[in-house]
Amino acid sequence: MRGGMYNVLWTNEAAQRLAAALYYPDCLALDRKRAAARSVAAWVRPESMRAAYTPRRWSPDEDRVLLSINSPTAAAEALGRTTQSCNLRLWRLRTGQVPLPA
């Protein structure tokens, strides 16, 4: 922060959507800003770059498997999830933060 102001950073596809909304065709803008918006629009996600996080919901069947295996490490391999994800879900099931599967 400098002088009570913040610089906000937008990246990836979110930056492309913002630039497209702000610098639409024939908008009134400085040439350098319009050029920067074109540069942002031309960005392509590299194949090696993971896409933005999208939550994968737990199904009742996965909850049953997790509870029956009772090991976050083994369940992670069986369910194709991370050990941390299985550990957290198991804790939530055991503490009643999420309902047990029917």
C-alpha positions as CSV (number, residue, x, y, z in Angstrom):
1,M,0.0,0.0,0.0
2,R,1.3,3.4,-0.9
3,G,-0.5,6.6,0.0
4,G,-3.7,4.7,1.0
5,M,-3.9,3.1,-2.4
6,Y,-3.7,-0.6,-3.4
7,N,-2.6,-2.1,-6.7
8,V,-4.9,-5.0,-7.6
9,L,-3.4,-7.8,-9.7
10,W,-5.6,-9.8,-12.1
11,T,-4.1,-12.8,-13.9
12,N,-4.9,-15.5,-16.4
13,E,-8.5,-15.9,-17.7
14,A,-9.9,-13.5,-15.1
15,A,-7.6,-10.8,-16.4
16,Q,-8.8,-11.5,-19.9
17,R,-12.4,-11.2,-18.9
18,L,-11.8,-7.9,-17.1
19,A,-9.7,-6.4,-20.0
20,A,-12.4,-7.4,-22.5
21,A,-15.1,-5.7,-20.4
22,L,-13.0,-2.5,-19.9
23,Y,-11.4,-2.2,-23.3
24,Y,-14.2,-3.3,-25.7
25,P,-14.0,-2.4,-29.4
26,D,-14.0,1.3,-30.1
27,C,-13.9,2.3,-26.4
28,L,-12.2,5.5,-25.4
29,A,-8.8,4.5,-24.1
30,L,-5.2,5.5,-24.2
31,D,-3.2,3.7,-26.9
32,R,-0.9,2.1,-24.4
33,K,-3.8,0.8,-22.4
34,R,-5.5,-0.6,-25.5
35,A,-2.2,-2.3,-26.5
36,A,-1.9,-3.8,-23.0
37,A,-5.5,-5.1,-23.3
38,R,-4.7,-6.7,-26.7
39,S,-1.6,-8.4,-25.1
40,V,-3.7,-9.8,-22.3
41,A,-6.3,-11.1,-24.7
42,A,-3.6,-12.9,-26.7
43,W,-2.4,-14.8,-23.6
44,V,-2.9,-18.6,-23.9
45,R,-2.6,-20.9,-20.9
46,P,0.5,-23.1,-21.2
47,E,-0.3,-26.9,-21.4
48,S,1.8,-27.5,-18.3
49,M,-0.1,-24.9,-16.2
50,R,-2.9,-26.2,-14.0
51,A,-6.3,-24.7,-14.6
52,A,-7.9,-22.6,-11.9
53,Y,-9.1,-24.5,-8.9
54,T,-12.6,-26.0,-9.3
55,P,-13.9,-27.9,-6.2
56,R,-14.7,-31.5,-6.7
57,R,-17.7,-32.4,-4.6
58,W,-17.9,-35.5,-2.5
59,S,-20.5,-38.1,-3.3
60,P,-22.2,-40.3,-0.8
61,D,-20.5,-43.3,-2.4
62,E,-17.1,-41.7,-1.9
63,D,-17.9,-40.9,1.7
64,R,-18.8,-44.6,2.2
65,V,-15.5,-45.7,0.7
66,L,-13.6,-43.3,2.8
67,L,-15.3,-44.4,6.0
68,S,-14.9,-48.1,5.1
69,I,-11.1,-47.8,4.3
70,N,-10.6,-45.5,7.3
71,S,-7.2,-44.4,6.1
72,P,-6.7,-41.1,4.3
73,T,-3.6,-42.3,2.5
74,A,-5.2,-45.5,1.2
75,A,-8.5,-43.8,0.4
76,A,-6.7,-41.1,-1.6
77,E,-5.3,-43.7,-3.9
78,A,-8.6,-45.6,-4.2
79,L,-10.6,-42.4,-4.8
80,G,-8.1,-40.4,-6.9
81,R,-7.9,-37.6,-4.4
82,T,-5.2,-36.1,-2.3
83,T,-4.4,-37.5,1.1
84,Q,-5.1,-34.0,2.6
85,S,-8.5,-33.9,1.0
86,C,-9.4,-37.4,2.4
87,N,-8.0,-36.5,5.8
88,L,-10.2,-33.3,6.0
89,R,-13.3,-35.1,4.7
90,L,-12.9,-37.9,7.2
91,W,-12.5,-35.4,10.0
92,R,-15.6,-33.6,8.9
93,L,-17.6,-36.8,8.7
94,R,-16.4,-37.9,12.2
95,T,-17.1,-34.5,13.8
96,G,-20.6,-34.2,12.3
97,Q,-19.7,-31.1,10.2
98,V,-21.1,-33.0,7.2
99,P,-23.8,-35.6,7.4
100,L,-22.9,-39.3,7.2
101,P,-24.0,-41.0,4.0
102,A,-27.3,-42.8,4.2
